[in-house]
Amino acid sequence: MPRPMTMTEKIFAAHCGKDEVSPGENVWVDVDVLMTHDVCGPGTIGIFKKEFGQDAQVWNKDALVIIPDHYIFTADEKCHRNIQTLRDFVKEQGLKYYYDPDFLNTDEGSGFPSPYRDPTKTNYKGVCHKALPEEGHCRPGEIMLGTDSHTCTAGAFGQFASGVGNTDAAFTLGTGKTWLKVPPTMKFTFHGEIPPYLTAKDLILAVIGEIGVAGATYKTMYFTGDGVTSLSLEDRMTLTNMAIEAGGKNGVCDVDEKTLAYVRARSTKPDWTVYKDDPGAEYCYEHEWDLGTMEPMVAKPHSPDNKDTAANCSDVQLDRAYIGSCTGGKITDMIFAASLFVGKKVKIPTFVVPGSTEVHADMLRLSVTGEPKADGEESIYDIFVNAGCQMSASSCAACLGGPKDTFGRLNEPINCISTTNRNFPGRMGHKEAGVYLASPLTVAASALTGHITDPREFVSEPIATGSAGVV
């Protein structure tokens, strides 16, 4: 009889051909999906060709997903060269799942690209961690690796998902396998239903503030409880997305009907396996929260664990607000922010970047209730424009800083409140800029006042998100 195991342990056991595994055990596992993008893809390809041969073929053409997203909207020719490297490799290999920024000219001297005119009429998808589930590459019970530390986002779908370096990715590219140590599991339980003034961003900032940026190093962060059940699937993605900010190897949530409805509608494969933690499974750490007593949170410069409440930071004057990224650029994040902007004007420059082209299309198509807008009704996108926000096409944009012509980049030592996931010195541009991490609600409230503001000043009733992000 196998020992009681956690979800992550069961996934590892299934992928290494064993009945059971234990934390600390090193195992060879079969990889279901490997993702790379324009920043790490060229390096991974270079190592793959060096080690396996110039004419080597990838292990599985249907298991490799390439999503350019980081440095798309820039005149930087090195960034353009990276896209061409991906295009050449995709053509050589005959790859199926490549989402090309087809509007981008990589010829020398081509300059800043003109963005797509219609988000529904481009092969480009935007931020990889949002595009992966949208395009059907996330499924319960699988192992996904990606050359990006926020690959852990996909753990919201009940799978093991983790970031790897270029060398590890190149090995998987040629073999379909990797060598992993089974991580112990930390259990974070949230009780109650999430109040209207909180989002999952507040929850994960509270967790990271409690255990520190190294508190979950090489551990599974398991988010559970009726509080997590009350979250939308997109909000669960926010929890797992920031597992890496605590050092986590991966983050996971339980699979329920919300998960399955989305996967059934999107998956590129017909079958998957749902795993659950066994009764009696061992955890190396446990902590519980009551959502009814939690407050809107902020992570102050220059670390995601430098926690405080939004109310305590009301004296912090702001120069900019930023709404976007894999953490805070999903369609429900946009609805949260837009709901505060209806009929109002922002007091500071506010930059809005859809997390994917699907999100961008939904912003144009849906009203702030999350349902298709009626004739004459403002769309989510209209609300941002009418509030005075600066709008961009979908990409990672300023979350990773990027070249100086990147939309929203902090090119001066200013204070910015952001829905992104990291606030280390220089993360969004200038090394002396101060980045305050917060939820879309807190960022929107602060954009309206010009200082860090508790969203309870604007939110008292539940914010409807309708069918947005559901399937």
C-alpha positions in Angstrom: 0.0 0.0 0.0 1.6 3.3 -1.0 2.2 5.9 1.7 -0.3 8.8 1.8 0.9 11.4 -0.8 0.3 15.0 -1.8 -0.8 16.0 -5.2 2.7 16.9 -6.3 4.1 13.6 -5.0 1.4 11.7 -6.9 2.2 13.6 -10.1 5.9 12.8 -9.7 5.2 9.1 -9.0 3.0 8.8 -12.1 5.6 10.4 -14.3 8.6 8.4 -13.1 6.8 5.0 -13.1 6.8 4.4 -9.3 4.0 3.6 -6.9 5.2 6.2 -4.5 7.8 8.9 -4.0 9.0 10.8 -0.9 10.2 14.4 -0.4 14.0 14.7 -1.1 14.0 11.7 -3.5 15.6 12.4 -6.9 13.7 11.0 -9.9 13.7 11.1 -13.7 10.3 12.2 -14.9 8.6 12.4 -18.3 7.7 16.0 -19.3 4.3 16.6 -20.8 4.8 20.2 -22.0 7.9 22.4 -22.4 7.3 26.2 -22.9 9.8 28.8 -23.9 9.7 32.4 -25.2 11.7 35.1 -26.9 14.1 35.8 -23.9 15.2 32.3 -23.2 14.2 30.5 -26.3 17.2 31.4 -28.4 19.6 30.4 -25.7 17.8 27.1 -25.2 17.9 26.4 -28.9 21.6 27.2 -29.0 22.4 24.7 -26.3 20.1 22.1 -27.8 21.9 22.3 -31.2 25.3 22.2 -29.5 24.6 19.1 -27.4 22.3 17.2 -29.7 23.5 18.3 -33.1 22.7 20.9 -35.7 20.1 18.7 -37.4 18.6 17.2 -34.2 14.8 17.0 -33.9 12.9 17.9 -30.7 11.5 14.9 -28.8 7.9 15.7 -29.4 6.7 18.5 -31.8 3.3 18.6 -30.2 4.7 19.1 -26.6 6.8 22.2 -27.3 5.1 25.5 -27.0 6.8 28.7 -28.0 5.2 32.0 -27.0 7.1 35.3 -27.7 5.9 37.9 -25.2 8.6 39.8 -23.4 10.4 42.2 -25.7 7.9 42.6 -28.6 7.1 46.3 -28.7 10.5 47.8 -29.0 12.8 49.1 -31.7 15.7 47.2 -30.1 17.3 45.1 -32.9 18.6 42.4 -30.5 15.1 41.8 -29.4 14.0 41.5 -33.0 16.8 39.1 -33.7 15.5 36.8 -30.9 12.1 36.6 -32.7 13.8 35.7 -36.0 15.8 32.9 -34.2 12.5 31.5 -32.9 10.9 31.7 -36.4 13.9 29.9 -38.0 13.8 27.1 -35.4 10.0 26.7 -35.8 10.4 26.4 -39.5 13.3 23.9 -39.2 11.4 21.7 -36.8 7.9 22.0 -38.2 6.4 23.0 -34.8 2.7 23.3 -34.4 2.4 25.5 -31.3 4.2 28.7 -32.1 2.4 32.0 -31.6 4.1 34.5 -33.8 4.0 38.3 -33.5 3.2 38.4 -37.2 3.2 42.2 -37.3 6.9 42.4 -36.3 9.4 43.0 -39.0 12.8 41.7 -37.9 14.8 43.3 -40.8 17.6 45.5 -39.7 16.5 49.1 -39.2 12.8 48.2 -39.1 12.3 50.2 -36.0 9.4 50.1 -33.5 6.7 47.7 -34.7 3.1 48.7 -35.4 1.0 46.7 -33.0 -1.7 44.3 -34.2 -4.8 46.2 -35.3 -7.3 43.6 -34.1 -6.5 41.3 -31.2 -8.7 38.6 -32.8 -6.8 38.6 -36.1 -3.2 37.8 -35.1 -1.3 34.7 -34.3 0.4 36.5 -31.4 -1.1 35.7 -28.0 0.6 38.0 -25.4 2.0 36.9 -22.1 2.9 33.2 -22.1 1.4 32.3 -18.7 -2.0 33.6 -19.7 -1.8 32.2 -23.2 -0.8 28.7 -22.1 -4.3 27.9 -20.5 -6.1 29.9 -23.2 -4.6 27.9 -26.0 -5.3 24.6 -24.2 -1.8 23.6 -22.9 -2.7 23.4 -19.2 -4.2 20.2 -17.7 -4.6 18.5 -14.3 -2.0 15.9 -13.4 0.7 16.9 -16.0 4.2 18.1 -15.7 4.9 21.4 -17.4 8.4 23.1 -17.5 9.1 26.5 -18.9 12.1 28.8 -19.3 10.4 31.4 -17.1 10.2 31.5 -13.3 6.5 32.2 -13.4 5.6 29.0 -15.2 4.3 28.0 -11.7 1.2 29.9 -12.7 -0.2 26.7 -14.3 -0.3 25.0 -11.0 -3.7 26.5 -10.6 -4.9 23.8 -12.9 -3.8 21.0 -10.5 -0.6 20.2 -12.3 3.1 20.4 -11.5 4.5 23.5 -13.3 7.9 25.0 -12.7 10.5 27.2 -14.3 13.8 25.9 -15.5 17.0 27.3 -16.9 18.1 27.1 -20.6 20.3 24.1 -20.1 17.7 22.0 -18.4 15.2 23.1 -21.0 17.6 22.1 -23.8 18.0 18.6 -22.3 14.2 18.2 -22.1 14.0 19.5 -25.7 16.1 16.5 -26.8 14.9 13.8 -24.5 11.5 14.7 -23.1 12.8 14.0 -19.6 14.3 15.9 -16.7 15.7 15.1 -13.2 13.9 16.5 -10.3 13.9 16.3 -6.5 10.6 15.6 -5.0 9.6 18.8 -3.0 8.0 18.7 0.4 4.6 20.4 0.6 3.6 23.5 2.5 -0.2 23.8 3.1 -1.9 27.2 3.2 -5.6 27.1 4.1 -8.0 30.0 3.6 -11.3 29.9 5.4 -14.5 31.8 4.4 -15.6 33.5 1.2 -13.4 36.3 -0.3 -14.8 39.8 0.6 -15.4 42.2 -2.3 -12.5 44.4 -1.4 -9.9 41.6 -1.6 -8.4 39.6 -4.5 -6.0 36.7 -4.6 -3.2 39.2 -4.8 -3.9 40.3 -1.2 -3.8 36.6 -0.2 -0.5 35.8 -1.7 1.1 39.0 -0.5 0.0 38.0 3.0 1.5 34.5 2.6 4.9 35.9 1.3 4.9 38.5 4.0 4.4 35.7 6.6 7.1 33.3 5.4 9.5 35.6 3.5 10.9 35.4 0.0 13.0 32.3 0.9 10.4 30.7 3.1 9.2 28.1 0.5 12.6 27.5 -1.2 12.2 24.2 -3.2 8.9 23.4 -1.7 5.4 23.0 -3.1 3.0 25.7 -2.0 -0.5 24.1 -1.8 -3.4 26.6 -1.5 -6.6 25.1 -0.2 -9.8 25.7 1.8 -13.2 27.1 1.1 -11.6 30.5 0.6 -9.6 29.2 -2.4 -12.8 27.4 -3.7 -14.5 30.8 -3.6 -11.9 32.3 -5.9 -12.3 32.4 -9.7 -9.9 30.2 -11.7 -8.1 33.4 -12.8 -7.6 34.5 -9.2 -6.2 31.1 -8.3 -3.6 31.7 -11.1 -2.5 34.8 -9.1 -1.8 32.6 -6.1 0.3 30.0 -7.9 1.9 32.7 -10.1 3.6 34.2 -7.1 4.7 31.0 -5.4 8.2 31.7 -6.9 8.3 35.0 -5.0 8.5 32.9 -1.8 11.1 30.6 -3.4 8.6 27.9 -4.1 9.3 25.1 -6.6 5.7 25.1 -7.6 2.3 26.2 -6.5 -0.9 24.1 -6.7 -4.6 24.4 -6.1 -7.3 21.6 -5.9 -9.1 20.8 -9.1 -12.9 21.5 -9.1 -15.6 22.0 -11.6 -14.3 25.5 -12.4 -11.0 24.0 -13.4 -12.6 21.1 -15.4 -15.1 23.3 -17.3 -12.2 25.5 -18.5 -9.9 22.6 -19.4 -12.7 20.7 -21.2 -13.4 23.7 -23.3 -9.8 24.5 -24.2 -7.5 21.5 -23.9 -5.5 20.3 -27.0 -5.6 16.8 -25.5 -8.8 14.8 -24.6 -7.5 13.1 -21.5 -5.9 14.0 -18.1 -5.8 12.8 -14.6 -6.9 14.6 -11.5 -4.9 14.0 -8.3 -5.8 15.0 -4.7 -3.9 15.0 -1.5 -4.5 11.8 0.4 -5.8 12.0 4.0 -2.8 11.7 6.2 -0.4 13.2 3.6 2.5 15.0 5.3 3.2 18.7 5.2 6.4 20.4 6.3 4.5 23.6 7.2 0.9 24.6 7.7 -0.8 28.0 8.1 -4.4 29.2 8.1 -6.1 32.5 7.4 -9.7 33.8 7.9 -10.5 35.8 4.8 -13.0 37.8 6.8 -10.3 39.3 8.9 -7.7 40.0 6.2 -7.1 43.5 4.8 -5.9 44.8 1.4 -2.2 44.3 1.3 0.9 46.1 -0.2 4.4 44.9 -0.7 6.7 48.0 -0.3 10.0 48.4 -2.1 12.2 46.5 -2.6 10.9 43.0 -1.9 7.7 41.1 -2.3 7.8 40.1 1.4 8.0 43.8 2.7 4.4 43.6 3.6 2.0 46.2 5.0 -1.6 47.1 4.7 -2.9 49.6 2.1 -4.4 51.6 4.9 -1.0 51.9 6.7 0.6 53.2 3.5 -1.9 56.1 2.8 0.8 58.7 3.2 2.8 57.3 0.2 2.5 59.6 -2.8 2.5 58.0 -6.2 3.8 59.1 -9.6 2.4 56.2 -11.6 0.0 53.3 -11.6 0.5 50.1 -13.7 -2.2 47.5 -14.4 -1.0 44.4 -16.3 1.3 41.3 -16.3 0.7 37.6 -15.9 -0.2 38.4 -12.3 -2.5 41.3 -12.8 -3.5 41.5 -16.4 -6.2 38.9 -16.7 -9.7 39.8 -17.7 -11.1 39.6 -14.2 -8.2 41.8 -13.0 -9.3 44.3 -15.7 -12.9 44.2 -14.5 -11.8 44.8 -10.9 -9.9 47.9 -11.8 -12.4 49.2 -14.4 -15.3 48.9 -11.9 -13.6 51.6 -9.8 -13.0 53.8 -12.8 -16.5 54.1 -14.1 -17.4 57.8 -14.4 -14.1 58.9 -12.8 -10.7 60.2 -13.8 -7.3 59.0 -12.7 -5.0 61.5 -10.9 -1.7 60.0 -11.9 -0.5 58.5 -15.2 -2.0 55.0 -15.3 -0.7 52.4 -17.8 -2.9 49.5 -18.7 -1.5 46.4 -20.5 -3.8 43.4 -21.3 -2.3 40.1 -20.3 -3.1 38.4 -23.6 -4.7 39.2 -27.0 -7.8 37.3 -25.7 -7.9 39.6 -22.7 -7.6 42.6 -25.0 -10.4 41.3 -27.2 -12.6 40.7 -24.2 -11.9 44.2 -22.9 -13.3 45.5 -26.2 -16.2 43.0 -26.2 -17.4 43.0 -22.6 -19.0 45.4 -20.3 -17.7 45.9 -16.8 -20.2 43.2 -15.6 -18.2 40.6 -17.6 -21.0 40.1 -20.1 -21.2 41.2 -23.7 -21.8 44.9 -23.9 -25.1 46.3 -25.2 -25.2 48.9 -28.0 -24.1 52.2 -26.6 -22.7 50.6 -23.4 -19.1 51.3 -22.4 -16.7 48.4 -22.9 -14.1 47.7 -20.3 -11.6 49.2 -22.6 -13.8 52.3 -23.0 -13.9 52.8 -19.3 -10.1 52.8 -19.0 -9.8 55.3 -21.9 -12.5 57.6 -20.5 -10.8 57.5 -17.1 -7.6 58.9 -18.7 -5.5 55.7 -18.8 -2.8 55.1 -21.3 -3.4 51.8 -23.2 -1.1 49.3 -24.8 -1.3 46.1 -26.9 -0.7 42.9 -24.9 2.8 42.0 -23.8 4.9 41.7 -20.7 5.7 45.4 -21.2 7.3 47.1 -18.1 6.9 44.2 -15.7 10.5 43.1 -16.6 11.7 46.6 -17.4 13.0 45.9 -20.9 14.5 48.4 -23.4 14.0 52.1 -22.6 11.2 52.4 -25.2 9.1 49.8 -23.4 5.5 50.9 -22.6 5.2 52.0 -19.0 8.8 51.4 -18.1 10.0 53.4 -15.1 12.8 55.5 -16.7 13.1 57.8 -13.7 13.3 57.3 -9.9 9.6 57.6 -9.3 7.0 55.8 -7.2 4.7 53.3 -8.9 1.9 51.1 -7.6 1.6 48.0 -9.7 -0.3 44.7 -10.2 2.9 43.0 -11.2 4.8 40.4 -9.2 8.3 41.7 -8.3 9.6 45.0 -7.0 13.4 44.4 -6.7 15.6 47.4 -7.5 15.5 48.0 -11.3 12.8 45.3 -11.9 10.5 47.8 -13.8 13.3 50.0 -15.1 15.2 52.6 -13.0 17.1 51.0 -10.1 16.0 53.9 -7.8 12.3 53.7 -8.6 10.0 52.5 -5.9 7.5 49.8 -6.9 4.6 49.0 -4.6 2.9 45.7 -5.4 -0.9 45.5 -4.8 -4.1 44.1 -6.1 -6.0 45.6 -9.1 -8.5 47.1 -6.7 -5.8 48.8 -4.6 -3.9 50.0 -7.7 -7.1 51.4 -9.2 -8.1 53.1 -6.0 -4.7 54.6 -5.7 -4.7 55.8 -9.3 -7.9 57.8 -8.5 -6.3 59.5 -5.4 -2.7 59.8 -6.2 -1.6 58.0 -3.1 -1.8 54.5 -1.8 -5.4 53.9 -1.0 -7.4 51.1 0.7 -10.0 50.0 -1.9 -12.6 49.8 0.8 -13.0 53.6 0.2 -14.5 52.7 -3.2 -15.7 49.1 -2.8 -18.5 47.9 -0.6 -20.5 45.5 -2.8 -19.3 42.3 -4.6 -17.9 43.1 -8.1 -19.6 40.9 -10.7 -17.3 39.4 -13.3 -20.0 37.4 -15.1 -18.7 34.9 -17.6 -15.4 36.6 -18.0 -12.5 34.1 -17.8 -14.8 31.2 -17.0 -14.4 29.1 -20.1 
